[in-house]
């Protein structure tokens, strides 16, 4: 008897859950598209890409200069005493280690800036989604990447991009 009552209660709960999440109350957005194609998101990406390209060019130039110094040192090996050559090689190695350390730090800083920009954009997007959900009686908005198949009529991506563009013109990058 208790088992039957538990099963009936479980079925009743499942029915309530499914009725709450009816097809009219569940929508989706392509979050990647919202982040990449909104004015703030695309502007931040452009700034970060320019900064990365500038840093990368400087590091490539510096790396090439270090290789050139190494080649010149090897070519002049016979003109130096063994002790003097070891000192020059040691100094060049220190420069190279310092160069690699600065390059790793710059790369790490770039990733941090990119993640901070993404988080800032997501923080700004959340209240916009909440407001839209409340105004339109929407129970749930899902990310498109978690959906196998859905009707394009319930895609809110472009609407959310427009709302985000009105609310947030740009992101402050640190």
C-alpha positions as a Markdown table, in Angstrom:
| # | Residue | x | y | z |
|---|---|---|---|---|
| 1 | Unk | 0.0 | 0.0 | 0.0 |
| 2 | Unk | 2.8 | 2.4 | 0.9 |
| 3 | Unk | 4.6 | 1.4 | -2.2 |
| 4 | Unk | 1.6 | 2.2 | -4.4 |
| 5 | Unk | 1.2 | 5.6 | -2.7 |
| 6 | Unk | 4.9 | 6.4 | -3.2 |
| 7 | Unk | 4.6 | 5.6 | -6.9 |
| 8 | Unk | 1.5 | 7.7 | -7.3 |
| 9 | Unk | 3.1 | 10.6 | -5.5 |
| 10 | Unk | 6.2 | 10.2 | -7.8 |
| 11 | Unk | 4.1 | 10.2 | -10.9 |
| 12 | Unk | 2.3 | 13.3 | -9.7 |
| 13 | Unk | 5.6 | 15.1 | -9.0 |
| 14 | Unk | 6.9 | 14.2 | -12.5 |
| 15 | Unk | 3.7 | 15.4 | -14.1 |
| 16 | Unk | 4.1 | 18.8 | -12.3 |
| 17 | Unk | 7.7 | 19.1 | -13.4 |
| 18 | Unk | 6.8 | 18.4 | -17.0 |
| 19 | Unk | 3.9 | 20.8 | -17.0 |
| 20 | Unk | 6.1 | 23.6 | -15.6 |
| 21 | Unk | 8.6 | 23.1 | -18.4 |
| 22 | Unk | 6.1 | 23.1 | -21.3 |
| 23 | Unk | 7.4 | 23.9 | -24.8 |
| 24 | Unk | 6.2 | 27.5 | -24.5 |
| 25 | Unk | 8.3 | 28.2 | -21.5 |
| 26 | Unk | 11.7 | 26.9 | -22.6 |
| 27 | Unk | 13.9 | 28.8 | -25.0 |
| 28 | Unk | 17.5 | 28.7 | -26.0 |
| 29 | Unk | 20.4 | 31.0 | -27.0 |
| 30 | Unk | 23.7 | 30.5 | -28.6 |
| 31 | Unk | 25.8 | 31.8 | -25.8 |
| 32 | Unk | 29.0 | 31.7 | -27.9 |
| 33 | Unk | 27.4 | 33.8 | -30.6 |
| 34 | Unk | 26.1 | 36.3 | -28.0 |
| 35 | Unk | 29.5 | 36.7 | -26.5 |
| 36 | Unk | 31.3 | 36.9 | -29.9 |
| 37 | Unk | 28.9 | 39.0 | -31.9 |
| 38 | Unk | 27.7 | 41.6 | -29.4 |
| 39 | Unk | 29.3 | 45.0 | -29.6 |
| 40 | Unk | 31.0 | 44.7 | -26.3 |
| 41 | Unk | 32.2 | 41.1 | -26.9 |
| 42 | Unk | 33.5 | 41.7 | -30.4 |
| 43 | Unk | 35.1 | 45.0 | -29.3 |
| 44 | Unk | 36.9 | 43.3 | -26.4 |
| 45 | Unk | 38.1 | 40.6 | -28.8 |
| 46 | Unk | 39.5 | 43.1 | -31.2 |
| 47 | Unk | 41.4 | 44.9 | -28.5 |
| 48 | Unk | 42.8 | 41.7 | -27.0 |
| 49 | Unk | 43.7 | 40.4 | -30.5 |
| 50 | Unk | 45.6 | 43.6 | -31.4 |
| 51 | Unk | 47.4 | 43.6 | -28.0 |
| 52 | Unk | 48.3 | 39.9 | -28.4 |
| 53 | Unk | 49.6 | 40.5 | -32.0 |
| 54 | Unk | 51.7 | 43.4 | -30.8 |
| 55 | Unk | 53.2 | 41.4 | -28.0 |
| 56 | Unk | 53.8 | 38.4 | -30.2 |
| 57 | Unk | 55.6 | 40.5 | -32.8 |
| 58 | Unk | 57.9 | 41.9 | -30.1 |
| 59 | Unk | 58.6 | 38.5 | -28.7 |
| 60 | Unk | 59.3 | 37.1 | -32.1 |
| 61 | Unk | 61.7 | 39.9 | -32.8 |
| 62 | Unk | 63.4 | 39.4 | -29.5 |
| 63 | Unk | 63.6 | 35.6 | -30.1 |
| 64 | Unk | 65.2 | 36.2 | -33.5 |
| 65 | Unk | 67.7 | 38.6 | -31.9 |
| 66 | Unk | 68.7 | 36.0 | -29.3 |
| 67 | Unk | 69.1 | 33.3 | -32.1 |
| 68 | Unk | 71.3 | 35.7 | -34.0 |
| 69 | Unk | 73.4 | 36.4 | -30.9 |
| 70 | Unk | 73.7 | 32.6 | -30.5 |
| 71 | Unk | 74.8 | 32.1 | -34.1 |
| 72 | Unk | 77.3 | 34.9 | -33.8 |
| 73 | Unk | 78.7 | 33.5 | -30.6 |
| 74 | Unk | 79.1 | 30.1 | -32.1 |
| 75 | Unk | 80.9 | 31.6 | -35.1 |
| 76 | Unk | 83.2 | 33.5 | -32.8 |
| 77 | Unk | 83.9 | 30.5 | -30.6 |
| 78 | Unk | 87.5 | 30.1 | -31.8 |
| 79 | Unk | 88.3 | 33.8 | -31.1 |
| 80 | Unk | 87.5 | 33.5 | -27.3 |
| 81 | Unk | 89.3 | 31.6 | -24.6 |
| 82 | Unk | 87.4 | 28.6 | -23.2 |
| 83 | Unk | 86.6 | 30.5 | -20.0 |
| 84 | Unk | 85.5 | 33.7 | -21.8 |
| 85 | Unk | 83.3 | 31.6 | -24.1 |
| 86 | Unk | 81.6 | 29.9 | -21.2 |
| 87 | Unk | 80.9 | 33.3 | -19.6 |
| 88 | Unk | 79.3 | 34.5 | -22.8 |
| 89 | Unk | 77.3 | 31.3 | -23.2 |
| 90 | Unk | 76.1 | 31.6 | -19.6 |
| 91 | Unk | 75.1 | 35.2 | -20.1 |
| 92 | Unk | 73.2 | 34.3 | -23.3 |
| 93 | Unk | 71.4 | 31.4 | -21.5 |
| 94 | Unk | 70.3 | 33.8 | -18.7 |
| 95 | Unk | 68.9 | 36.2 | -21.4 |
| 96 | Unk | 67.1 | 33.3 | -23.0 |
| 97 | Unk | 65.6 | 32.1 | -19.6 |
| 98 | Unk | 64.5 | 35.6 | -18.8 |
| 99 | Unk | 63.0 | 35.9 | -22.3 |
| 100 | Unk | 61.1 | 32.6 | -21.9 |
| 101 | Unk | 59.8 | 33.7 | -18.4 |
| 102 | Unk | 58.6 | 37.0 | -19.7 |
| 103 | Unk | 56.9 | 35.3 | -22.7 |
| 104 | Unk | 55.1 | 32.8 | -20.4 |
| 105 | Unk | 54.0 | 35.7 | -18.1 |
| 106 | Unk | 52.7 | 37.7 | -21.0 |
| 107 | Unk | 50.8 | 34.6 | -22.3 |
| 108 | Unk | 49.3 | 34.0 | -18.8 |
| 109 | Unk | 48.3 | 37.7 | -18.5 |
| 110 | Unk | 46.6 | 37.5 | -21.9 |
| 111 | Unk | 44.6 | 34.5 | -20.8 |
| 112 | Unk | 43.6 | 36.2 | -17.6 |
| 113 | Unk | 42.5 | 39.3 | -19.5 |
| 114 | Unk | 40.5 | 37.2 | -21.9 |
| 115 | Unk | 38.8 | 35.3 | -19.0 |
| 116 | Unk | 38.1 | 38.6 | -17.1 |
| 117 | Unk | 36.5 | 40.1 | -20.2 |
| 118 | Unk | 34.3 | 37.0 | -20.7 |
| 119 | Unk | 33.3 | 37.0 | -17.0 |
| 120 | Unk | 32.5 | 40.7 | -17.2 |
| 121 | Unk | 30.3 | 40.1 | -20.2 |
| 122 | Unk | 28.5 | 37.2 | -18.6 |
| 123 | Unk | 27.9 | 39.3 | -15.4 |
| 124 | Unk | 26.3 | 42.0 | -17.6 |
| 125 | Unk | 24.3 | 39.4 | -19.6 |
| 126 | Unk | 22.7 | 37.7 | -16.6 |
| 127 | Unk | 20.4 | 40.6 | -15.5 |
| 128 | Unk | 19.4 | 41.1 | -19.1 |
| 129 | Unk | 18.4 | 37.5 | -19.4 |
| 130 | Unk | 16.6 | 37.7 | -16.0 |
| 131 | Unk | 14.6 | 40.8 | -17.1 |
| 132 | Unk | 13.7 | 39.2 | -20.4 |
| 133 | Unk | 12.5 | 36.0 | -18.7 |
| 134 | Unk | 10.4 | 37.9 | -16.2 |
| 135 | Unk | 8.8 | 40.2 | -18.9 |
| 136 | Unk | 7.9 | 37.3 | -21.2 |
| 137 | Unk | 7.0 | 34.6 | -18.6 |
| 138 | Unk | 9.8 | 32.3 | -19.6 |
| 139 | Unk | 10.7 | 29.5 | -17.2 |
| 140 | Unk | 14.1 | 28.6 | -18.7 |
| 141 | Unk | 16.7 | 29.7 | -21.2 |
| 142 | Unk | 19.2 | 27.1 | -22.2 |
| 143 | Unk | 22.5 | 27.2 | -24.0 |
| 144 | Unk | 22.2 | 25.9 | -27.5 |
| 145 | Unk | 25.3 | 23.7 | -27.1 |
| 146 | Unk | 23.3 | 21.6 | -24.6 |
| 147 | Unk | 20.4 | 21.0 | -27.0 |
| 148 | Unk | 20.3 | 18.2 | -29.5 |
| 149 | Unk | 17.4 | 19.4 | -31.6 |
| 150 | Unk | 15.0 | 22.3 | -31.2 |
| 151 | Unk | 12.8 | 24.5 | -33.3 |
| 152 | Unk | 14.4 | 27.7 | -34.4 |
| 153 | Unk | 11.3 | 29.6 | -33.3 |
| 154 | Unk | 12.4 | 29.3 | -29.7 |
| 155 | Unk | 15.9 | 30.7 | -30.4 |
| 156 | Unk | 16.4 | 34.0 | -28.6 |
| 157 | Unk | 20.0 | 34.6 | -29.6 |
| 158 | Unk | 19.4 | 37.7 | -31.9 |
| 159 | Unk | 17.0 | 39.3 | -29.5 |
| 160 | Unk | 19.4 | 38.9 | -26.6 |
| 161 | Unk | 22.3 | 40.3 | -28.7 |
| 162 | Unk | 20.2 | 43.4 | -29.5 |
| 163 | Unk | 19.3 | 43.8 | -25.8 |
| 164 | Unk | 22.9 | 43.4 | -24.8 |
| 165 | Unk | 24.1 | 45.9 | -27.4 |
| 166 | Unk | 21.6 | 48.5 | -26.0 |
| 167 | Unk | 22.7 | 47.9 | -22.4 |
| 168 | Unk | 26.4 | 47.4 | -22.8 |
| 169 | Unk | 28.5 | 49.3 | -25.4 |
| 170 | Unk | 31.9 | 48.1 | -24.3 |
| 171 | Unk | 33.9 | 46.2 | -21.7 |
| 172 | Unk | 36.6 | 47.8 | -19.6 |
| 173 | Unk | 39.8 | 45.7 | -20.1 |
| 174 | Unk | 42.3 | 45.7 | -17.3 |
